[in-house]
């Protein structure tokens, strides 16, 4: 697993980032520091790239935001390998949580040791169309509801020798 480092910029890249920093109203150093909170990583099997992860880091957590994997041979499980390497990297960097964020899938459930509810607040005008929409959403949620909750964070303690439990 390799992560891209913003400290090794060419002169042209540095000029480009300086323009972006000025547009955002901040110094180049502050801009580059902010970019380091984002984490791009690629996973390799030998010389072949099997996946890319784009994660955010904030307050001791890694948020798995976007990913893409090679699909030449699904038996290789590139998503599992890439996230396992990213979790190991996060643990080695002293981060506390690897958060897969919202949604359910088998990959997230295989790594998760706990889950947190996601809360939504909707503010709308009192209109009949919005009431129908609300009723339709409730019906959809009842149909789709299954036991348990969607896995969210992967707690790093479980990688450090503790027992993983859901």
N, C-alpha and C positions, 0 to 999 in steps of 0.2 A: 504494500500500500504506500503510495507516495502522495505527498500533499504539495500543492503549488505554493511557493514562497514569494511574497511580494517584495522581499528585500533584495532580490537579484534582478533588478530591472535594468534594461538597456537604457541608453540615453533617450531614445525615441519613446520607449514605454514610460519613462519618468516624465517626459514632457506631456504625453497624453494624459497621464494620471494627474499632473499638475493642473491641466485645463479642466478636468472633471472636478477636482477639488475646489478650484476657483469658482466654477459654476455653482457648486453646493455651498459656497461661502465659508470654506474652511481651509486651514493650512494643509500643505501636502502631507506633512507628518501625521496630522490628525486623520486625514483621509485614508492614508495607508494603514494606520492603526485600526481604523474601522473596518477596512477590508480584511484584515487578518482575523476578525471575528467570524467571517465567512470562511468556509472550508471547502475547497475543491479537492477531491481525491480520485485517484484512479487505481483500480485493482488489476493486477496482472497475473497471468498464469504463464510463467516463462517469459517469453518476449511478447505474448499476445495480450492485448487489453481485453479484459472480460467485463468491465463495468466502470461507470463513473458515478460518483456521489457528489451532490452539492448540499452541504449541511451548513447550518448556522450555529454559532456558539454564543451563549449568553448566560451569565450567572451560574457557571459550573455545569451547564447542560449543553448537550449537542442535540439540535433539532434536525432530523432527517427530512429535508425539504423536497429534494428532487433526485431521481436516479435513472440510470439507463444501463441496460445490460446486454451483452452479446447473447444471441439466441441460437447460435449454431448447433449446440447440443445441450438441451435443457437438463440432461442428467448431470451436467457439471455443476448445476446450481449456482450460477454466477452471483445472483442476488444474495444468497446465504453467505458465500465466500466474501463478497465485498463488504457487507455489513459486519460480519464477524471481524474482519481486519480493521474496520473503522472503530468498532467497539473496543478492540484491543488497543488501538492507537489512543482513543479517548481515555481509557483507563490509565495508560502510561503517561498521559498528559495531566493527570490529576483531576479530570472531570468526573462529576458525580452521577450524571444521568445521560443516557442515550435515548432520546425521545422520538418514537416513530410518528408521533402526532396522530391526527384523526384518521379514522377508517379502519376497516378490518380486512386482513388477508392472512393466509397461512404463514407467510414469512414473519410478519409482526407477531403473531401468536406463538410461533416457535421460540422467539427470543424474549418475549415479555415476561417479567416477573411480577408486575403489578399493572393496574390500570387506574386512570383518573377520568371522571366524567367531564365531558365538554358541555359547557353551558352556553345557551344562546338567549339573547334578549331581542325581541322584535317590537318596535314602536310603529303603530300605524293609525291612520284616521279611522274612526268607527264607521266603516262602510260595509254594505252587504257583500260585495265581491271579496273583501278581505276575510269576512266570516266564513264564506265558502272555502276560501283557500286554507284557512286555519283548520277547518273540519277535514278537508282532503289530506292535509299533512298529518293530522292525528290518525286518520285511518291508515295511511301509508306506514306510519311508525308502528302501529299495532300489528300490521301484517308482517313487517320486516323484523320485529323484535324477536330476539333469541336470548336464551339465558346468558348471564354474565354481562360483561361490558367490554367495549372495544379496548384492546391493549394500548397503552400509551407509553410510559417511560420504561426503559430497561435500566434497572438500578445497578450501578457498578459494583456494589457490595457483593452481589452474587458471583461476579467474575473473580473476586479477590479471595475466594475460598469458602464463602458462605453457601448455604443451600438456597437454591432457587425455588420459589413457590409462587403460585398465582393467587 
